[in-house]
Amino acid sequence: MTAPTVEAAIHELMDFAWNVVYDLLTERGLLGEGLFVEEFTGIHSWLDGPTRYTVVHSSDVAVLFVDTRPVDAIAFRHDLLGADDPKSFFVLPE
């Protein structure tokens, strides 16, 4: 179980962009048996200049948000956590 503030942050990001997240997971073949926000229990966020990057992940997938916009999704990898540059695991829009 995650802390209430962590859950609130995850739900806010995922709810705000539900359709885009769903489409990203579908396009990349990561939807699996369905998408349940409750399965997303991890969040890592940082600033790079004026831009906020946030990775929200479940045990199976990770979604990268730039500011509040989901831009990519990948199969979750444990080495993503603690990486010097977590966004390098994702494809960023040009």
Helices and strands as residue ranges (DSSP letters): H 4-16, H 18-27, G 37-39, E 42-48, E 51-57, E 61-66, E 69-75, G 78-80, G 86-89
